[in-house]
Amino acid sequence: MTLLNSLRRLLAIAALGLVHAAHAADASAPDLLIRQLSLETLEAVKADKDIQAGNIAKIIALVDTKVMPYVNFQRMTASAVGRFWRQATPEQQTRLQAEFKTLLMRTYAGALTQVKDQTIGLKPFHPEAGATEVVVRTQIIGKGDPVQLDYRLEKSGPEWKIYDVNVLGIWLADQYRNSFAQEIGANGIDGLIKSLADKNAKAAAPAAKG
């Protein structure tokens, strides 16, 4: 299995657990936030024929308006880029974040059509008093063995925000960091931006033709 296919598979699983909240989620407690988003994700996808049919534009709009308020996407991008993030100019950081966001959103959008009869199980959560960074552990339960799906969250003011996702024991930022580092090593930060932009343009082309 190629790295790209592996990433797509991981993101497909992650999409089952978190993409759309029908109402404003309660971000005051990390476990409540994940539980509410997860449950409403499955309910919304199962009830929406357009999403099930693969309406990419509609799914992307939902992700952008419903999920992003609960994600620290700058931190997620910085973590994926790794040590090179500090070497990037502010303009390069902005472009990296935009292209990475588009890449993940399109991958999530495609994966949502796979949602069928899965349910979410939340594992016991006992954070230390005063903790500002936590891991909330869940399982996707469907046919076959349960699938591990964990979230790293940080406290941002009075609310909690997600900054990384662990699928089957692999943190998303770690997985991307390796491939991003190889691209930057070969072609520089601008090379990575171009690579991401090319992938996004190629993914958008079929939708534009349709």
C-alpha positions in Angstrom: 0.0 0.0 0.0 1.4 3.4 -1.0 1.8 6.2 1.5 -1.0 8.2 -0.3 -3.4 5.2 -0.2 -2.5 4.6 3.5 -3.2 8.3 4.3 -6.5 8.1 2.4 -7.5 5.0 4.4 -6.7 6.6 7.7 -8.6 9.8 6.8 -11.5 7.7 5.6 -11.8 6.1 9.0 -11.3 9.5 10.8 -14.1 10.9 8.7 -16.5 8.4 10.2 -15.9 9.9 13.6 -15.8 13.6 13.0 -17.0 16.0 10.3 -20.4 17.6 10.8 -22.3 18.9 13.8 -25.9 19.7 13.2 -25.9 22.2 16.1 -23.3 24.2 17.9 -21.2 21.7 19.9 -20.4 22.1 23.6 -16.7 22.9 23.5 -16.4 23.5 27.3 -15.4 19.9 28.0 -13.2 17.8 25.6 -15.0 14.5 25.9 -18.4 16.1 25.5 -17.2 17.9 22.4 -15.9 14.8 20.8 -19.0 12.8 21.8 -21.4 15.3 20.4 -19.6 15.9 17.2 -19.1 12.2 16.6 -22.8 11.2 17.2 -24.1 14.1 15.1 -21.7 13.3 12.3 -23.1 9.8 11.8 -26.7 10.9 12.1 -26.2 13.8 9.7 -24.4 11.7 7.1 -26.9 8.8 7.2 -29.8 11.3 6.8 -28.3 13.3 3.9 -28.7 11.7 0.5 -26.5 14.4 -1.2 -23.5 13.5 1.1 -24.1 9.8 0.5 -24.1 10.4 -3.3 -20.8 12.2 -3.0 -21.7 15.9 -3.4 -18.2 17.2 -2.7 -19.1 20.9 -2.8 -21.8 20.4 -0.2 -19.6 18.3 2.1 -16.7 20.7 1.9 -19.0 23.6 2.8 -20.3 21.6 5.8 -16.7 20.8 6.9 -15.6 24.4 6.6 -18.6 25.9 8.5 -19.2 23.2 11.1 -15.9 21.5 11.9 -13.2 24.2 11.6 -14.5 26.2 14.5 -13.5 23.2 16.7 -10.0 22.7 15.1 -6.8 24.5 15.7 -5.8 24.1 12.1 -2.7 26.3 12.3 -1.2 24.0 15.0 -2.2 20.9 13.0 -0.4 22.3 9.9 2.6 23.4 11.9 2.9 19.9 13.5 2.6 18.2 10.1 5.3 20.5 8.6 7.5 19.9 11.6 10.8 21.8 12.1 10.4 23.5 8.7 7.4 25.5 9.9 9.6 28.0 11.7 11.7 28.4 8.5 8.7 29.3 6.4 7.8 33.0 5.9 4.4 34.2 7.1 3.1 34.0 3.5 4.4 30.5 3.1 2.8 29.4 6.3 -0.5 30.9 5.1 -0.3 29.1 1.8 0.7 25.8 3.5 -2.2 26.0 5.8 -4.7 26.7 3.0 -3.5 23.9 0.8 -3.3 21.4 3.6 -6.8 22.3 4.7 -8.1 21.8 1.2 -6.3 18.5 0.9 -7.8 17.1 4.1 -11.3 18.5 3.4 -11.4 16.8 0.0 -10.1 13.6 1.4 -12.7 13.7 4.2 -15.4 14.6 1.6 -14.7 11.5 -0.4 -14.6 9.3 2.7 -18.0 10.4 4.0 -19.7 8.4 1.3 -18.5 5.2 3.1 -20.5 5.9 6.2 -23.1 3.2 6.7 -24.0 1.5 10.0 -21.1 2.6 12.3 -21.5 3.8 15.8 -19.1 5.6 18.2 -17.9 4.4 21.6 -16.2 6.8 24.0 -13.6 5.3 26.2 -13.3 6.3 29.9 -11.9 9.8 30.2 -10.1 10.9 33.4 -7.9 14.0 32.8 -5.6 15.5 35.4 -7.1 18.5 37.2 -6.2 21.7 35.4 -4.9 19.9 32.2 -4.8 22.1 29.1 -4.0 19.3 26.7 -5.7 16.0 26.7 -6.4 12.9 24.6 -9.9 11.7 24.1 -10.1 8.0 23.0 -13.0 6.6 21.0 -13.8 3.5 18.9 -15.7 3.2 15.7 -17.9 0.2 16.0 -19.3 -1.6 12.9 -18.6 -4.8 11.1 -15.4 -6.4 12.2 -13.1 -5.3 15.0 -13.6 -1.9 16.6 -11.3 0.8 15.1 -9.3 3.1 17.4 -9.8 6.8 16.8 -8.3 9.2 19.3 -8.2 13.0 19.4 -5.6 15.4 20.8 -7.2 18.6 22.1 -6.0 21.8 23.7 -7.8 24.3 25.8 -8.1 27.6 23.9 -9.6 30.2 26.3 -12.8 28.6 27.7 -13.1 26.1 24.8 -11.3 23.0 23.6 -10.0 22.5 20.1 -8.7 19.5 18.2 -5.2 19.6 16.8 -4.4 16.0 15.9 -6.2 12.7 15.2 -4.9 9.2 15.8 -6.2 6.4 13.6 -5.2 2.8 14.2 -2.2 4.0 16.3 -0.9 6.6 13.9 -1.2 10.3 14.6 -2.2 12.2 11.4 0.4 14.9 11.8 3.2 12.4 12.3 2.2 10.5 9.1 2.2 13.7 7.0 5.4 15.0 8.6 7.5 12.3 7.0 6.2 12.8 3.5 6.3 16.6 3.9 9.9 16.5 5.1 10.9 14.5 2.0 9.3 17.0 -0.3 10.9 20.0 1.4 14.3 18.3 1.5 14.1 17.8 -2.3 12.3 21.0 -3.4 12.1 23.4 -0.5 9.0 24.8 1.2 7.7 26.3 -2.1 8.1 22.8 -3.6 5.8 21.4 -0.9 3.3 24.2 -1.5 3.3 23.5 -5.2 3.0 19.7 -4.7 -0.1 20.2 -2.4 -1.6 22.8 -4.8 -1.2 20.4 -7.8 -2.8 17.5 -5.8 -5.7 19.8 -4.9 -6.1 21.1 -8.5 -6.1 17.5 -9.8 -8.7 16.5 -7.3 -10.9 19.4 -8.1 -10.8 18.8 -11.9 -13.3 15.9 -12.0 -15.8 17.8 -9.9 -15.5 20.9 -12.2 -16.1 18.7 -15.3 -19.1 17.1 -13.6 
